[in-house]
């Protein structure tokens, strides 16, 4: 994928040391990395789990199961020790200090888009990190239209 505009993206090679959940990993040195453009359901009960349940009108148990499925999907795509490429956007960190990145496998697979395409997360846009918004939006639309992953659960719908 080409980099839009005149901003040159920082790209670095890293090793996956942990998949935390469906949208967060840990890389060598212990740094947390939040995948840009996606929001997977929570896999552990916390305040966000209750918020997701309320927004989706889905019970906590279902949210946690969907979060577990998202995590398992990412673990299968990024097994421990996987060599990946991280591409940063305009804002390199979120308010929690996590690195924000687009993640690619060595074969060029764009993991952020793949998670959306397979239905394991919803689209989450947080400007100014919108370099691949159109690609991510298309992947999200494809996953929903095909009723993959989260969208295969009757009545599940995330509104924001």
Residue pairs with C-beta under 8 A, 6 or more apart in sequence:
1 110
1 132
1 135
3 9
3 131
4 131
5 131
7 90
7 131
9 87
9 88
9 89
9 131
10 87
10 88
10 92
11 85
11 86
11 87
11 88
12 85
12 86
13 83
13 84
13 85
13 86
14 27
14 28
14 33
14 83
14 84
14 85
14 86
15 27
15 28
15 81
15 82
15 83
15 84
16 25
16 26
16 27
16 78
16 79
16 80
16 81
16 82
16 84
17 26
17 27
17 28
17 30
17 80
17 81
18 25
18 26
18 80
19 25
19 26
19 71
19 74
19 75
19 78
19 80
20 26
20 32
20 71
21 40
21 42
21 43
21 44
21 67
21 70
21 71
21 74
22 38
22 40
22 41
22 43
22 67
22 69
22 70
22 71
22 73
22 74
22 115
22 120
22 121
23 34
23 35
23 38
23 39
23 40
23 70
23 74
23 115
23 121
24 32
24 33
24 34
24 35
24 98
25 32
25 33
25 35
25 74
25 78
25 103
26 32
26 33
27 33
27 84
27 86
27 99
31 99
32 96
32 97
32 98
32 99
33 86
33 98
33 99
33 100
33 101
33 103
34 94
34 98
34 99
34 100
34 101
35 101
35 102
35 103
35 111
35 112
35 115
36 89
36 100
36 101
36 102
36 112
36 126
36 129
36 132
37 102
37 112
37 116
37 123
37 124
37 125
37 129
37 130
37 132
37 133
37 136
38 112
38 115
38 116
38 121
38 122
38 123
38 124
38 136
39 121
39 122
39 123
39 124
39 158
40 67
40 70
40 71
40 74
40 115
40 120
40 121
40 122
41 49
41 52
41 63
41 64
41 66
41 67
41 70
41 121
41 150
42 48
42 49
42 52
42 63
42 64
42 67
43 64
43 67
43 68
43 70
43 71
44 64
44 67
45 60
45 64
49 60
49 63
49 64
49 67
50 60
52 58
52 63
52 158
53 59
53 60
53 62
53 63
55 158
55 159
55 160
56 63
56 156
56 157
56 158
56 159
57 155
57 157
58 66
58 153
58 155
58 156
62 153
62 156
66 150
66 153
66 156
69 120
69 149
69 150
70 115
70 120
70 121
70 149
70 150
73 115
73 118
73 120
73 149
74 111
74 115
74 120
77 105
77 109
77 111
77 114
78 84
78 103
78 105
78 111
82 105
83 106
84 103
84 104
84 105
84 106
84 111
85 103
85 104
85 105
85 106
86 99
86 101
86 102
86 103
86 104
87 101
87 102
87 103
87 104
88 99
88 100
88 101
88 102
89 100
89 101
89 102
89 128
89 129
89 130
89 131
90 128
90 129
90 131
91 100
91 126
91 128
91 129
92 99
92 100
93 99
93 100
94 100
100 129
102 110
102 111
102 112
102 131
102 132
103 110
103 111
103 112
104 110
104 111
105 111
110 132
110 135
112 132
112 136
113 132
113 135
113 136
113 139
114 139
115 121
116 122
116 123
116 136
116 139
116 140
116 142
116 143
117 139
117 140
117 142
117 143
117 148
118 143
118 148
118 149
119 143
119 144
119 146
119 147
119 148
119 149
119 150
119 151
119 152
120 143
120 149
120 150
121 150
122 140
122 150
122 158
123 136
123 137
123 140
125 133
143 149
143 151
144 151
150 156
150 158
